[in-house]
Amino acid sequence: QAYNCLIHFYKRFKMRFSQIRFSANSIAKLEATSKPKCDLSPASCKVVPCCMKGLFNYNAQPAVLAEVESCVWSRVMDYSKYRPIPLSIENFISHGEDSTPRISYNFLRQEVPTRLAAVLLEFNFLPPILQKQALIQAVRDEHLETFQDLLAFPDNPSDEDLKSFDEALLNIRLRHADTEQKMAEAVMHMKFELIDQKLEVDNGLETAVHYFLDRLYITKISVRMLINQHLYVHGANLANPSHVGQIDPHCDVMAVVMKAYSRAARLCDQQYGTHPEIKLVSSNRAEASDDPILFAYVPSHLHHMCFEIFKNSMRATVEKSKEGEMSNLEVMVSKTDADITIKLSDLAGGIPRSQIGNLFKYMYTTAGRVGKAHADAVKSSSTLPLAGLGYGLPLSRLYARYFQGDLDISSVHGVGTDCFIYLRSMQDKAPEQIPVFSKNTSKTYREKTIVWQEDWTGQEK
């Protein structure tokens, strides 16, 4: 009898507890739906606490960028929810050969604002000391202007709308031509301001800014690619007859390498009066060994990467030759069914292992960290210097990664340096790599700003 009473009590208690829990869950859901949602605009957000505030461990202030009109910002929020559509080189070629101006118009009108919306939101994740720089505000506003320009076009365009769209794309391409220079100056001013205040640029701040710049620049590369393909295929820009827009379906790797070498050699002659010679070899394991190495790619992207590497190697080689005879640069190009690898080697003394991690940091050049005097000299120079503002290698790596490639450097200090460019051989295996904005993006920024306490000895700087 006592056992039956215990069972009866347990059942009554369980039923009553489930009713209480159900009631509590209902109240919680009701409260959640009635709460205002964060619109990622700290100046006007009604959520307490706003998910944007206190995002960075070094500052708990809200964003300091000028507030955007709510009707415009709501459109940015809407488009940030869409996922960008990455296109492969094969897609670009197929689109260029078979598409129409109207199809391209409809795709760009949706896709470009989608890619820009993510970047526009991420400007608010930057540290306040960088946000308050006038050039940051200018770059943000330029992106916002482009976003609005494209959304102003109708869903069903007339022939006149198509013509106006081409003109708008030309203006957009020109508007963003100097984005890298403006951002470089803004980051420099931020660092110099911290130095003047006798403050250090901690690893958390530098990592967060680097993360943002990578996403901003690769977004620019992708948007420029979309715009150029439209203008070269359907617009007034004249493309090479053998190209599909900007893409050469039979890009000759050796020819592009030599063109980049010749350009860097002329620049080296201007500065030093001489330049190292080149030894070029190839290995084609995908076709016959003596066949030229060809693949579908954007020649201007490949030229940009090779030119930057040649600049660095030539400067180091010529300066090293002051101690003796000048060594040659050696380049090997290899192709397999999966990859194309370009290896450039020099004997210019190499790079200390402790400095390898700095090579792909913005504001760090192979000639050393950028200072005020060097930055002013680069800005006022009438010719392109061999050692610039430290953006060459980071941007070159983004160009390589854009179509699923990569760029890496290894060095033997005291001997020389090897630089590797990796690219995909198959055009269908080379989709764009572009940023995606999600609910975790703000968390990613927050984690990157944290300066973690070392848990191994020997890691202190």
C-alpha positions in Angstrom: 0.0 0.0 0.0 2.8 2.4 0.8 4.4 1.5 -2.6 1.1 2.4 -4.4 0.9 5.7 -2.6 4.4 6.6 -3.6 3.7 5.8 -7.3 0.5 7.9 -7.1 2.4 10.8 -5.6 5.1 10.6 -8.3 2.6 10.7 -11.1 0.8 13.7 -9.7 4.1 15.5 -9.1 5.3 14.8 -12.6 2.1 16.0 -14.2 2.1 19.2 -12.1 5.8 19.9 -12.9 5.2 19.5 -16.6 2.4 22.0 -16.5 4.6 24.5 -14.7 7.5 23.9 -17.2 5.1 24.3 -20.2 3.8 27.6 -18.7 7.3 28.9 -18.2 8.4 28.0 -21.7 5.3 29.8 -23.1 6.0 32.9 -21.2 9.7 32.9 -22.3 8.6 32.5 -26.0 6.1 35.3 -25.6 8.8 37.6 -24.1 11.3 36.7 -26.8 8.9 37.6 -29.7 8.0 40.9 -28.0 11.6 42.0 -27.6 13.1 44.4 -30.2 15.6 42.7 -32.5 19.1 44.1 -33.0 19.6 45.8 -36.3 23.4 45.9 -36.0 23.3 49.7 -35.9 24.5 50.6 -32.4 23.5 54.2 -32.6 19.9 53.4 -32.9 19.6 49.8 -31.5 17.0 49.3 -28.8 18.3 45.9 -27.6 19.8 46.0 -24.1 22.6 45.1 -24.2 23.1 45.6 -27.9 25.1 42.7 -29.4 27.4 45.3 -31.1 28.3 47.0 -27.8 31.2 45.7 -25.8 32.2 43.7 -28.9 35.9 44.4 -28.5 37.8 43.8 -25.3 39.7 47.1 -25.7 36.6 49.3 -26.0 33.0 49.0 -24.9 31.8 52.0 -26.9 29.3 51.7 -29.7 30.2 52.3 -33.4 31.3 55.8 -34.2 30.6 55.8 -37.9 27.9 58.2 -39.1 24.4 56.6 -38.8 22.7 55.5 -42.0 19.1 56.3 -42.7 16.9 53.5 -41.3 15.2 52.8 -44.7 18.6 52.3 -46.3 20.0 50.3 -43.4 17.0 48.0 -43.5 17.7 47.1 -47.1 21.3 46.4 -46.1 20.1 44.1 -43.4 17.7 42.3 -45.8 20.5 41.6 -48.4 22.9 40.5 -45.7 20.6 37.5 -45.1 21.1 36.3 -48.7 24.0 33.9 -49.3 26.4 35.0 -52.1 26.6 32.7 -55.1 30.2 31.7 -55.9 31.0 31.3 -59.6 33.7 29.0 -60.9 35.9 29.9 -63.8 33.9 27.5 -65.8 30.7 29.4 -64.9 32.2 32.7 -65.9 33.2 31.2 -69.3 29.8 29.6 -69.9 28.0 32.8 -68.8 30.2 34.9 -71.1 29.6 32.7 -74.1 25.9 32.0 -73.7 24.3 34.7 -71.6 22.5 37.9 -72.6 22.9 41.5 -71.3 19.5 41.1 -69.6 20.5 37.9 -67.8 23.7 39.5 -66.7 21.9 42.6 -65.5 19.5 40.6 -63.3 22.3 38.6 -61.8 24.5 41.5 -61.0 21.6 43.6 -59.6 21.0 41.0 -57.0 24.5 39.5 -56.4 26.6 42.7 -56.1 24.4 44.2 -53.3 24.4 40.9 -51.5 28.2 40.9 -51.4 28.4 44.5 -50.4 25.8 44.2 -47.6 28.1 41.8 -45.6 31.0 44.3 -45.8 28.8 47.2 -44.9 27.7 45.5 -41.7 31.3 44.6 -40.8 32.4 48.2 -40.8 30.6 48.5 -37.5 32.8 45.7 -36.0 36.0 47.7 -36.5 37.6 49.2 -33.4 36.5 52.8 -32.7 39.9 54.3 -33.2 39.9 53.0 -36.8 36.2 53.9 -37.4 36.8 57.5 -36.6 39.4 57.9 -39.4 37.9 60.1 -42.1 39.0 57.7 -44.9 37.1 54.8 -43.2 34.0 56.8 -43.3 34.7 57.6 -47.0 35.2 54.0 -48.0 32.1 52.9 -46.1 30.0 55.6 -47.8 31.4 54.6 -51.2 30.2 51.1 -50.7 26.8 52.3 -49.5 26.5 54.5 -52.5 27.2 51.6 -54.8 24.6 49.5 -52.9 22.0 52.1 -53.4 22.9 52.8 -57.1 22.3 49.2 -58.0 19.0 48.8 -56.1 17.7 51.9 -57.9 17.4 49.9 -61.2 14.1 48.2 -62.0 13.4 44.4 -62.0 12.3 44.5 -65.7 14.8 46.8 -67.5 14.2 48.5 -70.8 16.9 48.9 -73.3 17.6 52.4 -71.9 17.9 50.9 -68.4 20.5 48.4 -69.7 22.5 51.2 -71.2 22.3 53.2 -67.9 23.3 50.1 -66.0 26.5 49.8 -68.0 27.3 53.5 -67.3 26.6 52.9 -63.6 29.0 50.0 -63.5 31.8 52.1 -65.1 31.3 54.7 -62.4 31.3 52.0 -59.7 34.5 50.5 -60.9 36.1 54.0 -60.9 34.7 54.8 -57.5 36.4 51.9 -55.8 39.7 52.0 -57.7 41.6 53.5 -54.8 40.0 51.5 -51.9 43.3 49.8 -51.0 45.2 53.1 -50.8 42.5 54.8 -48.7 42.3 51.9 -46.3 46.1 51.7 -46.1 46.3 55.4 -45.1 43.5 55.0 -42.6 45.2 52.1 -40.9 48.5 54.0 -40.9 46.9 57.0 -39.3 45.4 54.7 -36.6 48.8 53.2 -35.9 50.6 56.5 -35.8 47.8 57.9 -33.5 48.4 55.0 -31.1 52.1 55.6 -31.2 51.7 59.3 -30.5 49.6 58.3 -27.4 52.4 55.9 -26.4 50.1 52.9 -26.8 50.9 49.6 -28.4 48.9 48.0 -31.2 48.0 44.7 -29.4 47.7 41.4 -31.3 43.9 41.4 -30.8 43.4 44.7 -32.5 45.8 43.9 -35.4 44.2 40.5 -35.9 40.7 41.9 -36.1 41.7 44.6 -38.6 43.6 42.1 -40.7 40.5 39.9 -40.8 38.3 42.8 -41.9 40.8 43.9 -44.6 41.0 40.4 -46.0 37.2 40.2 -46.3 36.9 43.8 -47.7 39.6 43.3 -50.4 38.5 39.9 -51.6 34.9 41.3 -51.8 36.3 44.1 -54.0 38.2 41.6 -56.2 35.0 39.5 -56.6 32.8 42.5 -57.4 35.3 43.9 -59.8 35.4 40.5 -61.5 31.7 40.5 -61.9 31.6 44.1 -63.2 34.5 43.5 -65.7 32.9 40.4 -67.1 29.7 42.2 -67.8 31.4 45.2 -69.3 33.9 43.2 -71.4 31.3 40.7 -72.6 28.1 42.8 -72.9 29.3 46.4 -72.5 31.6 48.9 -74.3 34.9 47.6 -73.0 36.9 45.9 -75.7 38.1 42.4 -74.7 40.9 40.4 -76.3 39.3 38.4 -79.1 40.7 35.2 -77.7 39.4 36.0 -74.2 35.9 35.5 -72.6 35.7 38.8 -70.8 38.8 39.0 -68.6 39.4 35.2 -68.7 41.8 33.6 -71.1 40.6 30.0 -71.7 44.2 29.2 -72.8 46.3 31.3 -70.5 50.0 30.8 -71.2 51.6 30.7 -67.7 55.2 31.0 -68.9 54.3 34.1 -71.1 52.6 35.8 -68.1 55.5 35.0 -65.8 58.0 36.5 -68.4 55.8 39.6 -68.8 55.7 40.2 -65.0 59.5 39.6 -64.9 60.2 42.2 -67.6 58.0 44.8 -65.9 59.7 44.3 -62.5 63.1 44.4 -64.2 62.4 47.8 -65.7 61.4 49.0 -62.3 64.5 47.6 -60.8 66.6 49.3 -63.4 65.0 52.6 -62.6 65.9 52.3 -58.9 69.2 50.4 -59.0 70.5 50.6 -62.6 70.6 46.8 -62.9 68.5 43.7 -62.3 69.1 39.9 -61.9 68.6 37.6 -64.8 66.1 34.8 -64.8 66.3 31.0 -65.4 62.9 29.6 -66.4 62.0 25.9 -66.6 58.7 24.0 -66.9 57.3 20.6 -66.2 54.0 19.5 -67.8 52.8 16.3 -66.2 49.2 16.8 -67.3 49.8 16.6 -71.0 52.9 15.9 -73.1 56.1 17.1 -71.2 57.0 19.5 -74.0 53.6 21.1 -74.3 53.2 24.7 -73.1 51.4 25.1 -69.8 48.0 26.5 -70.5 44.9 26.7 -68.4 41.8 28.9 -68.0 42.5 31.9 -65.8 42.5 35.7 -65.4 45.9 36.8 -66.8 45.8 40.1 -64.9 45.4 38.3 -61.6 48.4 36.0 -62.3 50.5 39.0 -63.5 49.7 40.8 -60.3 51.0 37.9 -58.1 54.1 37.2 -60.2 55.0 40.9 -60.4 54.8 41.4 -56.7 57.1 38.4 -56.0 59.6 39.5 -58.6 59.8 43.0 -57.1 60.6 41.6 -53.7 63.2 39.1 -55.0 64.9 41.6 -57.3 65.3 44.2 -54.6 66.8 41.7 -52.2 69.0 40.1 -54.8 70.4 43.5 -56.0 71.1 44.6 -52.4 72.7 41.3 -51.7 75.0 41.6 -54.8 76.8 44.6 -53.2 78.6 41.9 -51.2 79.7 40.0 -54.3 78.4 38.6 -57.6 74.7 38.9 -58.5 72.8 35.6 -58.5 70.0 34.7 -61.0 66.4 34.2 -60.2 65.1 30.7 -60.8 61.5 30.0 -61.7 59.9 26.6 -62.2 56.4 26.1 -63.5 54.7 22.7 -63.0 51.3 21.4 -64.1 49.5 18.3 -63.0 45.9 17.2 -63.4 45.0 19.0 -60.1 47.3 22.0 -59.7 49.6 24.5 -61.4 52.6 25.5 -59.2 54.9 28.4 -59.8 58.1 28.4 -57.7 60.3 31.4 -57.7 63.7 31.0 -55.9 66.4 33.5 -55.1 69.7 33.5 -53.3 69.3 36.9 -51.7 70.1 35.9 -48.1 66.7 34.7 -47.0 64.4 35.9 -44.2 64.8 35.2 -40.5 62.3 32.5 -39.4 61.0 34.9 -36.7 59.9 37.3 -39.5 58.1 34.9 -41.7 54.8 35.4 -39.9 54.9 39.1 -40.6 55.2 38.8 -44.4 51.5 38.6 -45.0 50.6 41.3 -42.5 49.2 44.6 -43.8 51.6 47.5 -43.1 54.6 45.3 -43.1 57.0 45.3 -46.1 59.9 43.0 -46.9 62.0 46.1 -46.3 60.7 46.4 -42.7 57.8 47.8 -40.8 56.2 50.9 -42.4 57.1 54.1 -40.7 56.0 57.7 -41.3 58.9 58.7 -43.4 58.6 55.7 -45.7 54.8 56.1 -46.0 55.2 59.8 -47.0 57.9 58.9 -49.5 55.7 56.2 -51.1 52.7 58.5 -51.3 54.6 61.4 -52.9 56.6 59.2 -55.3 55.9 59.7 -59.0 57.0 56.1 -59.8 56.1 52.8 -58.3 58.7 51.9 -55.6 60.1 48.4 -55.1 59.2 48.5 -51.4 55.6 49.9 -51.0 53.2 50.1 -48.1 53.2 46.4 -47.2 50.1 45.4 -49.1 51.7 43.6 -52.0 52.0 40.1 -50.6 48.7 40.1 -48.6 46.8 41.2 -51.7 48.7 38.7 -53.9 47.7 35.9 -51.6 44.0 37.1 -51.8 44.2 37.0 -55.6 45.5 33.4 -55.4 42.9 32.3 -52.9 40.0 34.0 -54.8 39.9 31.0 -57.2 40.9 28.4 -54.5 44.6 28.8 -55.0 47.2 30.0 -52.4 50.5 31.7 -52.1 53.2 30.6 -49.6 56.8 31.5 -48.7 59.6 29.5 -47.2 63.1 30.7 -46.5 66.6 29.5 -45.5 68.0 32.4 -43.6 71.5 33.3 -44.9 70.8 31.5 -48.2 67.6 32.5 -50.0 63.8 32.4 -50.3 61.3 30.2 -52.2 57.9 31.6 -53.1 55.1 29.3 -54.2 52.0 30.2 -56.1 49.4 27.4 -56.2 46.5 27.5 -58.7 43.8 25.0 -59.7 44.3 23.3 -63.1 40.7 22.5 -63.7 38.3 25.4 -64.3 35.3 23.6 -62.8 37.3 23.0 -59.6 38.1 26.7 -59.1 35.0 28.5 -57.6 35.2 31.9 -56.0 36.1 32.1 -52.4 34.1 35.0 -50.9 33.0 36.1 -47.4 29.7 35.1 -46.0 28.0 37.1 -43.3 26.3 35.1 -40.6 25.2 35.3 -37.0 28.6 34.0 -36.0 30.5 36.8 -37.8 30.3 39.2 -34.8 31.5 36.3 -32.5 34.4 35.8 -34.8 35.5 39.4 -34.5 35.1 39.3 -30.8 37.3 36.1 -30.5 39.9 37.6 -32.7 40.2 40.7 -30.6 41.0 38.7 -27.4 44.7 38.7 -26.4 45.0 35.3 -24.9 47.3 34.6 -22.1 50.1 32.3 -23.3 49.9 28.7 -21.9 53.4 27.7 -23.2 56.8 29.1 -22.1 58.9 30.9 -24.7 55.9 32.6 -26.4 56.2 35.9 -24.7 57.3 38.8 -27.0 
